[in-house]
Amino acid sequence: MWKVKQKAGTIWKSQESPPKSYPKEMRYKPLLESLAPPDPMSQFNLKRGSPEEEFPNLARNSTWMGRILTLAMYQRQFNRCTESGVIFDDVLRPGIEEPGDCSDPVSVGCVAGDAQSYILFCDFFDRVIEAYHEHKISSQTPESDFNYDNLKGGDDFDRAYAVRCEVSAVRGIEDFCFPTHCSRGERRQLLSLARKALQGLEDELPGRLLLLEDLTQDQQTQLDLKPPSSLQLRSGVARDWPDARAVWWSKDGSLVVWVNMDDHLRLVSIQEDANVAEAFKCICINLQKLEQRYKALRHPFICKQQLGWVTSSPADVGTGLRINVYLKLQHLPQNKRLRDVLKRLRICMNKTADSPALYRVSNATTFGLSEVELTQLVVDGVKLLITMEKRLEAGREMEELVPTQK
């Protein structure tokens, strides 16, 4: 047992020394405290040169940020700062750190530190969004459509080609900075909110919330959890890893919700039978349930006029929805018309590391179409790709199947 002593109104344990005070410290402490500003951040002064001196070198930059940013635009944004402290250089940093390659798909090359970034730096962000998503921003807020019954097909792919599918959606939470800019305190508050909100799912979909640091090696493998990438570390997304990062996992394995990873929330539904209709239904139902829970907690999902749902990346504005279908393809990837076909279908296809013949087919953008329309786009595209693959297998031409430009 530890013995407790009391002396001069102070209690301390016998193993510890009592706190010491020095006459000079007591004499000068009030003076030093009076000199300290009540809000040190208000006195923050960046030692920067002129916009011309600070303008980044974009000579070999292949991102949309690098293609769109001009000195005049940089000058207009240079002295602006959001209420949480995001400056324009914070927005540009990912594209400067990872300038991309001309042979790869063009990335956005920028990130929003908070929701206000999309407003304060709209002169820049709007142009990046329009270029990446190939859709003009209008004065109307994009409408959401979670009526999964309107989806035609998606549950009838040929399993000889369709291996599995994954439907995901990301959301940002109002009143918090995005992961690239948030503090430890904000991240921990977001985790606390997620605990409360996710309880609303457990009545109909039992599951449990696990901290990343508590996951076993088997659980990490099952969830395909990898260490933070170099870009995540440099952009600040993985700051203090794995503090306050968590995953909610339904017992039946139909839904996974990631908390404080690349975004505040990411819902993922995986179907090993490639049933896109079922995965999409799961996301629609549970996303709307969580939306109501967060509204009740007075921290709704972030939605902006003209842009729809917004998170840290301009690549996810609008719906935040990603539909991935994994296909076994032998002949189609070698066909010279494939690139043109994918462009006309408005989908993209990437080779996976799992198998030489396994490809991931997904929606190219998230903005400009509703959730049902985007999912339908991928479903129709996958069906056509499988039909083309069968034609090529049989030694026949696929020219007559090439669609007109959408």
Protein Blocks (a to p, Z undefined) as FASTA:
>chain_A
ZZdddeehiacdfkbccddddfklmmmmmmmmmmpcfblmlmgccddddfklmpccfkla
cbfklmmpcfklmmmmmmgccfkopafklmmmmmmmmnojfkbccdekiacfbfklmmmm
mmmmmmmmmmmnopacdfbdcdddfbfklpgghilccfklmmbdcdddddddehiacfkl
pcfklmmmmmmmmmmmmmmmmmmmgcddddfklpcfklmmmnopacddfklmmnommgoi
aghiacdddfklpaccdehilbmbdcddddfklpaklmmmmmmmmmmmmmmmmmmnopac
dddehklpadfblklghjlpacddddddfklmmpmklmmmmmmnopacdddfkbmkbccd
ddfbfghiafklmmmmmmmmmmmmmmmmmmmmnopafklmpccdZZ
